[in-house]
Amino acid sequence: MEFIKSFNSYIEDSIKDNWDKDALTDYLGTTLQYHDVARKIEKLHILFENSGLKRGDKVALCGRNSSSWAVAFFATLTYRAVAVPVQNEFTPDQIYNIVNHSEAKLLFVGDVVATTIDGEQMPALEGIIYLPDFSLIMSRSEALTYARENLNAMFGKKYPKFFHPEHVEYFKDAPDDLALINYTSGTTGFSKGVMLSYRSMRSNLEWAISDLKPHIKAGSNILCMLPMAHMYGMVCEFISEFTFGNHLYFLTRLPSPSLIAQACADLHPAIIVAVPLVVEKIIRKNIFPRIQNKATRMLLKMPVVNKRVKEKIRSLVMDAFGGNAYEIITGGAALNKEIEDFLLSIDFPVTSGYGATECGPMVTYSDYKDFVPGSCGTAVLNMEIKIQSPDPLNIPGEVLTKGENVMLGYYKNEEATKEVLDAEGWYHTGDLATISKDGHLFIRGRIKNMLLGSNGQNVYPEEIEDKLNSMTMVSESIIVQRGDKLVGLVYPEMDEAKTMGFSTEDLEDIMEQNRLELNGILPSFCRLSSIELRDKEFAKTPKRSIKRYLYQNV
């Protein structure tokens, strides 16, 4: 594909075209218009330049979704630095890991993270910047300190009269320039920094322009509930909608289903992008209690009134999500079949997509009008997929994908890169699927064991298991997901238990203490709701790997 327009040009053009329109709002808080965003970006550019930040230097961002996070991110990319988004729920040690591994020069932090980290643990950092007001928390550079103290004066000197649209001119990126490094995890043993180029960023944006923009009126309200540090939320809710000229609202608190429902009622968003558990919870809590009664069931069985009853139920569901959404897009995991069947039975506009951080993230998607139950769409613009199977229609095989979205590789990890990117440029996803004759992808299982938290965070069970297995009386363990809860299944050290004379109740008390200690060192979305004892070893493969699939629904 020939790239005529750079990625940053889309940001630049949207700012110029929507100069006096509302751009970013912290839900129930302050609003920035597009010209405010441009002014803040320019001030950060002045700060970067006068502090000595160079092309290709890394800038990490760790904070809750907010207008300030969005500004700092755009300022980094449009300056020609490399953004390193970090999940704000990560523990301090995980944050240190990513900042140090990426060799970041600057770190932007939110109000919560600012109180937990220690700059001494990140020796290569030149400064830590507080996201809410861009003040300096720590500086190891005289140039940075001077630039921040004199930033307003520098801005005034550069623009003595007014700051106009013609002053907005951003770095013109080349397709293979490195745009950001997105870490799939926060711990040393499992850390992979996905290097995404501007080509990948732009290609994902081109998909959104092609498939989403025609259905969303410019100036629409958009609710950003997914973590911006994840590619799913970053592309589908944040970057795309900003370039469309829409008004973005950030949930600056943990996006619980009740908060999301209230925000939808207030904002009437033009599209909903969510993880399946959020959709499921809202429907089970707000819809099912209203329709699962004897009278409604009887009416649905009557052909004469069936259509009108379904229309009424469809209207109730639409209102639960603000009443104005073109469609609901779910991704990251399969939508619960009961919920999917219910939505399709009332002709509700729901669809699913599939992707990976390594593809920035989009691989497949279909508009709801082309949605096939159980599928996650067809290959998106600039991408192709194939299934490594002798019979891709019926026998699941690994999903391979190739195209403009695919990453450059893993940062400072050539071995891991070679494991997933073959000589022909195919990315091996680690996921099992079949594919229909018309190209719809059906995920049948995950070779990878990643779980998805209810608010969109990736949960890597091996990391939790690694810690749990080292705790008192634990022989082996696996982490499983039940709804939105994480549960640890543990086979204890039975020989030692017998020697010590421990009863089952004693072991349960020990495991509860283990759970509390473990949760104390884990991010909130990785914490276990319970630990359950197993009375025999887990079934294993010839290579002694636990057969996880046997225990997912136990």
N, C-alpha and C positions, 0 to 999 in steps of 0.2 A: 504493500500500500504506500502511495506517495503522500508524504506529509507536507501540506502546503502551509498550514497554519500551526504555530507552536502552541503547546498546552497553556503556557502563561498568557498568550494572546486572548484566550477565552476569558480569563479572569480580568484582564485589562479592559477588554471590550464590554464586559458586563458592568463593570464599575462606571465606565464612561456613558453607556447607554441608559443606566438607571440611576444617575447621579443623585437625584433628589428623592429617590424612593426609599422606603424602609427596607433594610437588609437583614440585620441580625438582632434578635431580642433574646435576652435571658428571661425565660418564662416568669411572668409576674415581676419582671425587673425592667432595666433600662433598654432602650432601643438605639441601635446605630443605623444611620442611613448609609447608602453606598458611598457617599462622599466622606462620611466619617471613617468608614473602613479604609478608604484610600489615604486619608490623612494619617491615620494610625500606622498603616503599612509604611508610609513614607518616613515617619519618625523612626520606626524600627530600622529602616534601611540606613538612615543617617547614623543611628546608634551602631549598627553592624559595621558600616564603613569606617567610622572613626575609632572603633575599638580594634580594627585590624582583621576582622573576619574576612576570609578569602573564599574564592570559588571552590566548592567541594568540601569546605569545612562542615562539620556535623553540628546540628542544633537539635537538642532533645526537647520534647514537650511532654509534661506529665501533669495532668489536671483533669478535673471533671469537664464535661461538655460546657462550653461557654463561648460568648462572643469574643472574649480575649484570646481563647485558645485558637479560634478560627483565624483571627487577625495575625497572631504569631505564626501560625502554619503558613498562611498565604505569604506573609512577609519573608519567610525563609525560602520558599520555592521561587518567588519572584525576584529574590536577591541573587540567586545562583548558589545558595548553600544547600545542604542535604538535610532534610527533616528526618528526625528519629522519634516517631510517636511512641509513647510509653503509657501503658495502662495505669490509670491512677490508683487502681485497687491493688497493684503490686506492693509487696512488702519492701521496706527500705533496701534490704540485701538484693532483691531482684532489680530494683531501680539502679543501684550501684553497678550491678552486673552489666546491664544494658548500656548505661552511660559510659562505663569504662571500656567495654568491648567495642563500642562504636567509635570511641575516641572523640566524643562530643566536646566542643569548645564551650558551648553555652547550654544552659538548662533552664527552661521555663517551667515553673511549678505553680500549682493551684494552692488555694488556702489550706486545704487539709494536708497535702503532701509537704508543704513548707514546714509544718510543725514536726514532721517525723524524720526528715533526712539530715544527714551530717555531711557537710561539704568536704570534710577531711577524708571521707571514704572515696572521693572522686578526685584524685590528685591532678588529673589533666584538665579539669574544668577551669576556665578563666573567669566564669561568673555564673551566678544563679539569679534569675530574674523572676520576680513575683507577678504572676499573670493578672491578677485583678487590677493593678495600676502600673505595671511594668517598672516598678522600683527595683533597686538592687538589694538582694538579700546577702549576697557574697560577691566580692570581686578580688581577683588576684592580678588584675591588670590596671595600671594607672590610666591607660588610654580609655578603658571601659568606664572606669569611675568618672573621669573627666567628661566623657561623652554623655553619660547619663545625667550628670549634674548640670550640664549646659545644653541639654537636648532642645529645650524650647527656644533658647537663644539661637542655636544653630539652624533650627527650622525657620525661625523668623528671618534670619539673615539670608537663607537660601530663597525664601519666598516672602519678600518684604511687603507685598501688597496682599494678594490672595493666592490660595492654592486652587488651581483650576483643572478641569478634565485634561487639558492639553499637557499638563505637567506629569500625568500618569503614563509612564513608559517603562515597561518591565523587561527583564532579562529574557531574550529570545532563546529558548532552549532548543537543543538539537535532540533528535529522537532517542539516541543512545546515551545521553547524559543521565547520570544517576540523580533521581529526584528524591527518593526517600528509602530508608531502611526500616522495615516493619518486622519486629521480632515476634516469632511465633510463640515465644515463651520467655520466662524471666530468669530461669535458673541456669547455672553454668553447664550442667551435664546435658541439657536438652535444648540449649539456646541456639536458634537459627535466625540470623538476620537476613530477611528476604530483601534483596536489592531490586527495587522497581525503578525502571527508567521513565523518562517523560513520554516515551513511546507508549508504554503500558498505561500511564495515566491518561494520555490523550485518547488512546483507543477505547478505554472504558468510558470516557466522556462521550466519544462519538456514538457508542452504543446507546447511551442515555438520551442523546440528542435525537437519535433515530427512533427509539422505541418508547420513550417516556414523554419527551417534550411536546409532541403533537397533542397529547391528551391533557396537558396542564397549562392553564392560562397564566401568562406572565403576571407577576404580582400576587400570586396565590400564597396562602399560608402553608408552611411545611413544618411539621413537628419532627424534630430530630431527637429520637429516643435511643438510638443505638450508639454505642461508644464510638466517638470520632477517631480514636486510636486504632480501631479495627477498619479494615478496608471496606467491608460491607457498608457500614454506616458512613464512612468517609466519602465513598463514591456515590452511593445511591441517595443519601439524604443531604449531605453537605455540599460537596463540590459541584455535583450536577445541578442541584437546585439553585445554588448561588449563580452559576453561569446562565441559568434560565431567567434570572431577574426576579426570583421569588423572595418572599419574606420568611426567613428561617427563625424558628423558635427552639431554643435549647432548654431541655430539662436539666437544670443544674443540680438536681438531687437524684438519688437512686430511683430509676424509673419503675416504680411499682405499678401493677395493673390499675389500681384505683387512681393513681396520679395520672396515668396515661389516659384513662377514661375521662377524667375531669378536663385534661388539656384538650382532648379531642372535642369535647362539648363546647369549650371556650373558643377554640381556634378554627374548627371546621376544616381540617387539613385536606388538601387537594389529592393527596395520595398517602397511603399508609405503607411503610416499610418496617417489618417487624420480624422477630423470631417467633416460631410457632407457639411456644408456651404462653406468650403474651396474648395472642389471639385466642387461644384455648381458654385461658383464665377469664378473659372478659366475657366470652360467650357463656361459659359455665356459670359465672357469677351473675351476669346481668340479663341474659336471655333465657337460658333453659328454665329457671324458676318461673318465668312468666308464661311459658308455652307448654311445659310438660305437665299438663293437667288433663283430666278426662274429657272436658268439653272440646279442647283444641284437638286432641287425638281423634275424636269422633268426627269433627268437622273436616279434618284432613282426609278422612276416608270417603267423604261425600264428593263425587265428581262435580256436582253442581256448584259447590262453594269452595272446592279445593284450591282453585287458582287464586281466588280473592284472599283466602287465608294465608297462602304462601306469600302473596304480595304484602300483606300486613306484617308477616314475620320478617320478610326481607327488609321492610322499612324500619322495623325495630332494630335489626342488626346494623343497618346502615347508620341509624341515629347513634348507636353505641360507639361508633367510630367517627362521629362528628357530622354525619349526614351529607358529606360533600366529596367523598373519596372516589376517584375514578376506579381504583382497584386496591386490593391489599396484596402486597408482595411478601411472601414468607421465604426465608432462606436460612441456611446453616444447619438445618435438620429437617426431617420429614414432618409435615403437618399431621397431627393425630387423625387417623382414618375416620373416626366417628365425627369429628368436627368438619373434616373435609367433605364427607358425604352429606352432612347437614347443610353446609353452605351451598354445595352444588344442587341440592334438592330444592333450594329456594332461589336458584339462579343468581346467587350472590357473586360479584366480581372478585374472585380470589385466584391467585396464581402463585407459582413457586419458581425460584431460581436456584442455580447451583454454581458454586465457585470455590476459589481457594485464594489465600493470601498471595501465593506464588503467581497468581494470575491477576492480581490487583483489583477486584477479585473475580470478575464475571467470566463464566464459562458457558452456561446455558440459561435461557429465560424464554418464556412465551407470554404474550399478552393474554389476559384472562379469556378472551374470545377464542384463543387457540389452545387453551389449557386442557390437558388430558389428565384425568384423575390418576394420582399416584406418580405422575412424572414431575420433572423439574425443568421442562422446556427443551428447546432446541439450541444448537450452537449459536452464540451471539455474533454480532458483526465482528469481522476480522479474526474469528477463531474457527477451528475445526476440531472435531472429536472423533475418536475411534475406540472400539472395545477390543482388547486383546482376548479373543475368544474364538473357538472354531465355529461357533454359532451365536453371534452377537444378539440375535433376536430372542433366543431362548436360554442360552447358557451364560451366566454372569462372568464377566472378565474385567480386568483392570481398565479404568478410564484413562485414556491418554488424550492430551490436548496440545494443540500447536497454534501459534499465531502471535499477533501483535501484543497481546496482553501478557504473555509469559515473561517471567522475571529474568534478570541478568544472571542470577545465581545467588548463593548464600554468602554473606559477607565473611571473608577470611575463613571460609570453610569449603575448599575445593572438593574434598572427598565427598561431603554430603551433596554438593551440587551434582557431581558425576553420578550419584546414586539415583537421582530423579530426572535429570536432563540427559537424554541420549544424543548421539552424534547427529541425528537428523532434526534435533530441536524439539522433539516431543517431550512434554512434561508428564511424568508418570505420577498420577494423583494418589495412588494407594487406595482408591475407592473402587468397589465392585459395582457393575451395572449391566443392564441390558439396554438395547436401543431398538426402537420400532422402525419400521420401513420408512416412515416419514420423518425420522430423525429425533423423535422425543426420547429423552434420556430417563431411565428408571433406575435409581440407586437401589441396589439390593443389599448392600452391607458396606462396612468400612474396614479396609485393611488397617488403616490407622485407627486408633482407639479414642480419638478426641471426642469429648462430650461438649455439649453446648449449654451454658447456663441460661436461666430464664431471661436474663437481661442482655444476652448476646455475647457474653464473654466465653472465650475458649477455655475449656478445662482439660488438662492433660493428666489422665489418671496415673500414668507411670511416675510422674513427679511426686504425687501424693503417696503412692505406694512405696516409693523409695524411702520416704521419711517414716511411714508407718511400720515398714518391715524392720526398722532398726529400733523399735520401741519394745518395752517390756513384754515378754511372753508372746510376742508375735513371731510365728514361723513363716507365714506367707499371707498375702492379702491381695484382693482386687477391689477396685472402686467401681460401683455401678450407679446408674442414675434411675431414680423412680420419680417420675413427674419432674418437679423442680428441686428435688432433694438428692443429695449425694450420700450414699451409704457405703460403709466399709465392710466387706465380708472378710473375716479373719479366721485362718486355721491356726490355733495357738500352739505353743511349744508343749505338746501333750506329755512327753516324757518328763520334762522338768516340772510340769504341773502335778504329775503323779508323785514325783519325788518330794515335792513341797507339801503334798497333801491338800492341794487346792480343790475346792468344789467348783461347780459351774457358776454358782453365785460369786465366788471369789474372782473367777476369771472375768465375769461380766463387770465387776467393780473395777478391776485393773484396766479393762478395755475402755471403760468410761473415762478413767483418768487419762489414758492415752489419747482419747478423742479430744479432751479439753486441752491437753498440752499441744497436740497437733494443730488444732484450730487456732491456737495462739500464735503460730508462726506461719499461717497460711492467709492469703487474701480472702476477703469475706466470701467471694463467690466460689471458693474452693473448699469451704469448710464442710465437715461431715455432720449430718443430722443424727446419725447413729452408727454404732458398730455392732454387727451381728456375728456370732460365733458359728463356725462350721465344725462338725464332729469328725470330718475326715479330710484328707488332702484334696486339693482341687485336681480335677482331671487335666492331664497334660498331653501335649503332642510328643512325638519321638524326640524333639529337640528340647523337651522339658519346659516348653512355654505353656502357660495356663490357657485352656480353651475358654476364652472369655465369653463367647457366645452362649455357652451352656448356662451362664449365671445372670445374664442381663435381665431376665424376667422372673427370676426366682424370688 
